[in-house]
Amino acid sequence: MRIRLPQMPWYGNTTLDLVFPSDWDVEFCPMKGGSDAPMSVQEMERAVHSPIASPGIRDLARGKKRAVIVFDDMTRPTRTYELAPIVLRELAEAGLSKDDITFVCALGTHGALTMADFRKKLGSDIIERYRVFNHNIYENCVEVGKTGRGTPVAFNREVMEADVKIGIGCVTAHVQAGFSGGGKLFLPGVAHIDTVSHYHLEVERMGKETTGMGRHKDNILREEINEAAKMAEVDFLINVVVNGSGATTGLYAGELFAAHDQAVEAAKNLYATDPRPRDKAIAVANAFTKPNEMAIALLLGASSLKDMTGTVVVIANSPEGQVPHYLLGRFGTGYGGRQYPVGRIPPGVRFILMTAYPDRTLADWFSNPDDALIVRDWDEVMNIIGPDYPKGTRVAVLPNATMQYFAQ
């Protein structure tokens, strides 16, 4: 049996073919919206020009002096180069010049983007004409208050000094906050490290049972995000949902919370896995959307196994490797950020990490990284696991295991 998977989202969107033994019981488990048709640019423009519970961008920006566009980083599939020009045309109609507009990348606790990254994310025209900055999680943040749960909130100075604040991002299933998007562009996106660590460590401990992939309602982390985002006084949000190739299939624009709520309602169905895999001996989890955050795929793969026992093969073809993470990552032989280590490879799971770009630190988000077996290609995977599994072996293949989720 041959299955074709997407790969390399920022390197040409190529495909990868996997061949399985003909006598294995292989189940392909995509997300429901995996084959949805992409939106045209004209459809995106119409959505931005018909905002949800909000005036249009040009009306919000008219008479203002400075605008900032906050956008997500390379761990998200958002094709900002399609969306930002629509926003820039609206700001120009409101009377703002290119010198009145800046872009800030909402890195959260991730490492900074290079200009090569910005060219992929924004397009060459934008970075040649507009100032584009990385958020610095340690410096140049402005204190704006404290949440009811005690989080001291400080946001990026460039963002807070703007008269008009516009966010561009996407909604995917998220392992802690339920779904990404919305105010997450601001907390943790452009927040100070002390804000982010209190949110991730102290607030999560207050209600960890409410968090998890696809858990949106009453999620304590989402509630904290929303409270902090109100302090940022965001003027306009664009959130998109995407298909199995990372192309935009839905766009929700307008008031921060109203637009995000509609995007999440769409995402709940689009990203739900159908069929939902159960009781498998092997799970192949393709970290397509976020190959540079492949640890998420291990969780989905392990949840597909019988009693969390068996083999999980995570495919993470990411030339840049795993994203530097100043909260969760390892920064020495046995130490790391304030939340390191975030987890460990489950004892019943044989974890095989397949990548054409291996390095020794690939599994360093886990406390037991040496339990991961790193291989280069599918032939090597099959040489390892093929002899161990007989006829009828039950296998699940998850084509977008860092974006899809299992509905409760």
C-alpha positions in Angstrom: 0.0 0.0 0.0 1.3 3.4 -0.9 0.3 6.7 0.9 1.4 10.1 -0.2 1.9 12.8 2.5 2.6 16.5 2.4 5.9 17.9 3.5 8.2 20.9 3.5 5.6 23.7 3.9 8.1 26.5 3.6 10.3 24.8 1.0 8.0 24.2 -2.0 5.3 22.1 -0.5 6.5 18.8 -1.8 5.2 15.3 -1.1 6.5 12.1 0.4 5.5 8.6 -0.6 5.3 5.8 2.0 5.0 2.1 1.0 3.6 -0.4 3.5 3.5 -4.2 3.4 0.4 -5.3 1.5 -0.7 -7.6 4.3 -0.8 -4.9 7.0 -4.1 -3.2 8.0 -3.2 0.4 7.2 -5.8 3.1 8.0 -5.4 6.6 6.6 -6.7 9.1 9.2 -6.9 12.7 7.8 -8.6 15.7 9.2 -12.0 16.4 7.8 -11.1 19.6 6.0 -7.9 18.2 4.5 -9.1 18.4 0.9 -11.0 21.6 1.1 -10.4 24.0 -1.8 -8.2 27.1 -1.2 -9.7 30.6 -1.1 -8.9 33.0 -3.9 -7.3 36.3 -3.2 -10.6 38.0 -4.2 -12.5 35.8 -1.6 -10.0 36.8 1.1 -10.5 40.5 0.2 -14.2 40.2 0.4 -13.9 38.6 3.9 -11.7 41.4 5.1 -14.0 44.0 3.7 -17.0 42.4 5.5 -15.7 42.4 9.1 -17.3 40.6 12.0 -18.6 42.9 14.7 -16.2 45.7 13.7 -15.7 48.7 11.5 -13.4 48.1 8.5 -9.6 48.6 8.7 -9.7 51.9 6.8 -12.3 53.4 9.2 -10.4 52.2 12.2 -7.1 53.7 10.9 -8.4 57.0 9.5 -6.8 59.9 11.3 -4.3 57.7 13.2 -0.5 58.1 13.0 1.0 54.7 13.5 -0.1 51.2 12.7 1.5 47.8 13.7 0.7 44.5 12.0 1.4 41.6 14.4 1.9 38.2 12.6 2.8 34.7 13.6 6.1 32.9 12.9 7.4 29.9 10.9 5.8 27.4 13.3 2.4 28.4 11.8 1.3 27.8 8.2 -0.3 31.2 7.8 0.5 32.6 4.4 0.9 36.1 5.5 2.2 37.2 2.1 -1.4 36.7 0.8 -3.1 38.6 3.6 -0.8 41.5 4.5 -1.2 43.3 1.1 -4.9 43.5 1.7 -4.3 45.1 5.1 -1.7 47.5 3.6 -4.1 48.7 0.9 -6.7 49.5 3.6 -4.2 51.4 5.7 -3.1 53.3 2.6 -6.7 54.3 1.9 -6.9 55.6 5.5 -3.9 57.9 4.8 -1.0 56.0 6.4 2.3 55.9 4.5 4.8 53.0 4.6 6.8 54.8 7.2 3.8 54.9 9.5 3.5 51.1 9.5 5.6 48.4 11.1 5.4 44.6 11.3 6.2 42.7 14.5 6.6 38.9 14.5 4.8 37.3 17.4 7.6 34.9 18.3 6.4 34.2 21.9 9.3 32.2 23.3 10.5 31.0 20.0 13.8 32.0 18.4 14.1 35.0 16.1 13.4 34.8 12.4 16.0 35.6 9.8 15.4 37.8 6.7 15.2 34.6 4.7 12.3 33.5 6.9 10.7 37.0 6.6 10.9 36.7 2.8 9.0 33.4 3.0 6.4 34.6 5.4 5.8 38.2 4.1 7.2 38.3 0.6 10.2 40.3 -0.6 8.2 43.4 -1.5 7.0 43.9 2.1 10.4 43.5 3.7 12.0 45.9 1.2 9.4 48.6 1.8 8.4 48.2 5.5 10.2 47.8 8.8 9.9 44.3 10.1 10.9 43.4 13.7 11.3 40.3 15.7 9.7 40.4 19.2 12.3 40.4 21.9 10.8 38.4 24.9 13.5 39.8 27.3 13.7 43.5 26.4 11.6 46.6 25.4 8.3 45.5 26.8 5.7 47.8 28.4 3.8 46.9 31.6 0.1 47.2 31.2 -1.4 45.6 34.3 -2.1 42.3 36.0 -4.8 39.7 35.3 -7.2 38.4 37.9 -5.0 35.3 38.2 -1.9 37.3 39.0 -0.2 37.3 35.6 1.9 40.5 35.3 1.2 41.6 31.7 3.9 43.4 29.7 3.7 43.7 25.9 6.2 44.6 23.1 6.8 48.4 23.1 6.5 48.8 19.3 3.1 47.1 19.5 1.8 49.2 22.4 3.0 52.5 21.0 0.9 52.0 17.8 -2.4 53.8 17.4 -3.8 50.9 15.3 -3.0 47.3 16.2 -3.9 44.5 13.6 -3.2 40.8 14.1 -2.8 38.2 11.3 -2.6 34.6 12.2 -4.2 31.2 11.9 -6.2 28.8 14.1 -4.9 25.2 14.5 -5.5 22.7 17.2 -3.3 23.4 20.2 -2.0 21.0 22.8 -2.6 23.3 25.7 -4.9 26.2 24.7 -7.3 24.0 22.8 -7.0 26.0 19.6 -4.4 28.7 18.6 -5.2 32.1 17.2 -7.0 35.1 18.5 -5.3 36.8 21.5 -2.6 34.2 21.4 -0.8 36.5 19.0 -0.3 38.8 22.0 0.0 36.3 24.9 2.4 34.7 24.5 3.1 36.2 21.0 4.5 39.6 22.0 4.6 39.3 25.8 7.6 39.5 28.2 9.1 36.3 29.5 7.8 36.9 33.0 4.3 37.2 31.6 4.6 34.1 29.5 6.2 31.9 32.3 3.5 32.9 34.8 0.8 32.1 32.3 2.3 28.8 31.3 3.4 27.6 34.8 1.3 29.2 37.5 -2.0 29.7 35.6 -1.9 26.3 34.0 -1.5 24.7 37.4 -4.7 26.4 38.6 -6.8 24.4 36.1 -4.7 21.9 34.1 -7.6 19.6 33.7 -9.4 22.2 31.6 -6.6 22.4 29.0 -5.7 20.1 26.1 -5.9 19.6 22.4 -9.2 20.8 21.0 -10.5 21.9 24.5 -11.7 25.4 23.9 -14.7 26.0 26.2 -13.7 27.0 29.8 -10.0 26.4 29.1 -8.1 28.3 31.8 -5.3 29.2 29.4 -7.6 30.6 26.8 -9.4 32.6 29.5 -6.1 34.1 30.6 -5.1 34.8 27.0 -8.4 36.7 26.5 -8.0 38.7 29.6 -4.5 39.8 28.7 -5.4 40.5 25.1 -8.0 43.0 26.2 -5.2 45.0 27.8 -3.4 45.1 24.4 -6.4 47.0 22.9 -6.3 45.1 19.6 -8.2 46.9 16.9 -8.6 44.2 14.2 -7.9 40.5 13.8 -7.5 38.3 10.7 -7.6 34.5 11.5 -7.5 31.9 8.9 -8.0 28.1 8.8 -6.1 25.9 6.4 -6.4 22.6 4.5 -4.1 19.6 4.4 -1.6 21.4 2.3 -1.5 24.6 4.4 -3.6 26.7 2.0 -6.1 29.1 3.4 -9.7 27.8 3.2 -11.5 30.1 5.5 -10.9 33.7 6.7 -12.5 35.4 9.7 -11.8 39.1 10.1 -13.0 41.8 12.5 -13.3 42.3 16.3 -10.7 40.1 18.1 -12.9 37.8 20.1 -15.9 37.6 17.6 -13.6 36.8 14.7 -11.6 34.2 16.7 -14.8 32.5 18.0 -16.0 32.0 14.5 -12.6 30.7 13.3 -12.5 28.2 16.2 -16.0 26.9 15.4 -14.9 26.2 11.8 -11.6 24.7 13.0 -13.4 22.3 15.4 -14.9 20.5 12.4 -12.1 21.0 9.8 -9.3 19.7 12.0 -11.2 16.8 13.6 -9.7 13.4 12.6 -11.9 11.1 10.6 -11.7 8.2 11.1 -10.3 8.5 14.6 -7.6 5.9 15.0 -7.8 3.5 18.0 -5.9 0.4 19.3 -3.1 0.5 16.7 0.3 -1.2 16.9 2.0 1.5 14.8 1.2 5.2 14.3 2.8 7.2 11.6 2.5 10.9 12.6 3.5 13.4 9.9 4.5 16.7 11.5 3.7 18.6 8.3 2.3 21.9 9.4 4.8 22.3 12.3 7.8 20.1 11.5 9.9 22.4 13.6 7.6 21.6 16.6 7.4 17.8 16.0 6.9 16.9 19.7 3.2 17.6 19.2 3.0 14.8 16.6 4.3 12.3 19.1 1.4 13.0 21.4 -1.2 12.4 18.7 0.6 9.3 17.5 0.9 7.8 21.0 -2.9 8.4 21.5 -3.6 6.2 18.5 -1.9 3.2 20.0 -3.5 0.4 22.1 -2.8 1.2 25.8 -0.2 3.8 24.7 2.1 0.9 23.7 3.6 0.4 20.3 5.7 2.2 17.7 5.2 5.9 16.8 7.1 7.1 13.7 7.1 10.9 13.5 8.1 12.4 10.2 9.7 15.9 10.6 11.4 17.1 7.5 12.6 20.5 8.6 15.9 21.8 7.3 16.1 24.4 10.1 15.6 21.7 12.8 13.4 22.3 15.8 12.5 25.8 16.7 14.6 27.3 19.6 12.2 27.6 22.5 13.3 29.8 25.4 10.6 28.4 27.8 10.5 24.7 27.0 13.8 24.1 25.2 17.1 22.6 26.4 20.1 25.0 26.5 22.7 22.7 28.0 23.4 19.0 28.6 20.8 18.7 31.3 19.1 22.1 31.7 16.9 24.5 29.8 14.2 27.1 29.9 11.9 27.8 32.8 9.5 25.0 31.8 12.1 22.4 30.7 11.5 19.6 30.4 8.0 19.8 29.1 7.5 16.0 29.0 9.1 12.6 28.3 8.7 9.9 25.7 6.2 7.4 27.2 7.8 4.2 28.5 5.6 1.9 26.3 6.4 3.8 23.1 9.2 3.0 20.7 9.7 6.5 19.2 11.3 6.7 15.7 12.0 10.2 14.4 12.4 10.3 10.6 14.0 13.3 9.1 16.2 14.0 6.1 17.9 16.6 8.3 19.1 14.8 11.4 20.9 16.5 14.3 21.6 15.3 17.9 19.3 17.9 19.5 16.1 17.0 17.6 14.4 15.3 20.6 15.7 17.7 23.3 12.3 18.9 24.3 12.0 15.6 26.1 13.7 14.7 29.4 14.8 11.4 27.8 15.8 12.4 24.3 18.2 9.5 23.8 15.1 7.2 23.8 14.3 8.5 20.3 15.8 6.6 17.4 16.6 9.1 14.6 16.6 7.8 11.0 16.8 9.5 7.6 14.2 7.9 5.4 11.3 5.5 5.1 13.4 2.5 3.9 15.4 2.7 7.1 12.1 2.8 9.1 10.8 -0.3 7.4 14.1 -2.1 7.8 13.8 -1.5 11.6 10.1 -2.2 12.2 9.1 -4.5 9.3 10.6 -7.7 10.8 8.8 -7.0 14.2 5.2 -6.9 12.9 3.2 -9.8 11.4 0.4 -9.9 8.8 -2.6 -7.9 9.9 -0.7 -5.3 11.9 -2.9 -2.4 12.6 -1.4 0.9 11.5 -2.7 4.5 11.6 -1.3 7.2 9.3 -1.9 10.8 10.4 -1.0 13.2 7.6 -1.1 16.5 9.6 -0.3 15.4 13.2 0.6 18.9 14.4 -2.6 20.4 13.2 -5.4 17.8 13.4 -6.9 16.5 16.7 -9.1 13.9 18.2 -12.5 15.3 19.1 -13.6 14.4 22.6 
